[in-house]
Amino acid sequence: MVYHLCNPMTCQNFGMEFFGGCTFFWLGGVIIFFLIVFARKYLGEEASLPFSFPGALIGGFGTYVVVGIFTCSYKLALVGGIAGIAILGFFLSNLFGGE
């Protein structure tokens, strides 16, 4: 069985057309960043919930890139990134304390 990995830096095995898979993969990284920033502002500061900004960055971008490379799907990568934000953003704040 042959496995192929996708390379987001060179857009290998992603759709190379305008507004194709590679464009949406990079746009998803921007969406992940803004979700982390808004979660920190509104959940961490306004709602006083424990939220770890570094944990959310590691969890969000880490799972986003890994899932995107292995599945070649920007949709699954976005779902994985959001799950990484939720899991590590709250889990690490409970272990090490919020900001």
C-alpha positions as CSV (number, residue, x, y, z in Angstrom):
1,M,0.0,0.0,0.0
2,V,1.4,3.3,-1.0
3,Y,0.9,6.3,1.2
4,H,1.4,9.9,0.1
5,L,1.8,12.9,2.2
6,C,0.9,16.4,1.4
7,N,3.4,19.2,1.6
8,P,1.7,22.5,2.5
9,M,4.9,24.5,1.8
10,T,5.1,23.4,-1.9
11,C,1.4,22.5,-2.3
12,Q,2.4,19.0,-3.4
13,N,-0.7,16.7,-3.5
14,F,-3.0,19.6,-2.7
15,G,-5.2,21.3,-5.4
16,M,-3.0,23.9,-7.0
17,E,-5.7,25.9,-8.7
18,F,-6.8,29.4,-7.5
19,F,-9.0,28.8,-4.4
20,G,-8.0,25.2,-4.4
21,G,-6.9,22.9,-1.6
22,C,-3.6,24.6,-0.9
23,T,-5.2,28.1,-0.7
24,F,-7.8,26.8,1.8
25,F,-5.1,25.0,3.8
26,W,-3.3,28.3,4.3
27,L,-6.5,30.2,5.0
28,G,-7.4,27.6,7.6
29,G,-4.2,28.4,9.5
30,V,-5.4,32.1,9.7
31,I,-8.8,30.9,10.9
32,I,-7.1,28.8,13.6
33,F,-5.1,31.8,14.8
34,F,-8.1,34.1,15.1
35,L,-10.1,31.4,16.9
36,I,-7.3,31.1,19.4
37,V,-7.1,34.9,19.9
38,F,-10.9,35.3,20.3
39,A,-11.1,32.3,22.6
40,R,-8.4,33.9,24.8
41,K,-10.2,37.2,24.8
42,Y,-13.8,36.1,25.4
43,L,-13.3,32.8,27.2
44,G,-10.2,33.5,29.2
45,E,-10.6,37.2,30.1
46,E,-14.3,38.0,29.8
47,A,-15.9,34.7,31.0
48,S,-13.0,34.0,33.5
49,L,-12.6,30.4,32.3
50,P,-9.1,28.9,32.6
51,F,-7.5,29.1,29.1
52,S,-3.9,28.6,28.2
53,F,-2.8,30.6,25.1
54,P,0.4,28.7,24.5
55,G,-1.4,25.4,24.9
56,A,-4.0,26.5,22.4
57,L,-1.3,27.5,20.0
58,I,0.5,24.2,20.3
59,G,-2.7,22.2,20.2
60,G,-4.3,24.1,17.4
61,F,-1.5,24.5,15.0
62,G,0.1,21.2,15.9
63,T,-2.9,19.1,15.1
64,Y,-3.9,21.3,12.2
65,V,-0.6,20.7,10.4
66,V,-0.3,17.0,11.3
67,V,-3.8,16.1,10.2
68,G,-3.4,18.2,7.0
69,I,-0.2,16.5,6.1
70,F,-1.4,13.0,6.6
71,T,-5.0,13.3,5.2
72,C,-4.5,16.0,2.5
73,S,-7.8,17.5,3.6
74,Y,-8.1,21.0,4.8
75,K,-11.5,20.3,6.1
76,L,-10.4,17.5,8.4
77,A,-7.4,19.6,9.4
78,L,-9.6,22.5,10.4
79,V,-11.7,20.2,12.6
80,G,-8.6,18.7,14.1
81,G,-7.2,22.2,14.8
82,I,-10.3,23.3,16.5
83,A,-10.3,20.2,18.7
84,G,-6.7,20.8,19.5
85,I,-7.5,24.3,20.6
86,A,-10.3,23.1,22.9
87,I,-8.4,20.2,24.4
88,L,-5.0,21.7,25.0
89,G,-6.3,25.2,25.6
90,F,-8.3,24.1,28.6
91,F,-6.3,21.0,29.6
92,L,-3.0,22.8,30.0
93,S,-4.6,25.7,31.9
94,N,-5.9,23.2,34.4
95,L,-2.5,21.6,34.8
96,F,-0.4,24.7,35.0
97,G,-2.9,27.5,35.8
98,G,-4.5,30.0,33.4
99,E,-2.9,33.2,32.4
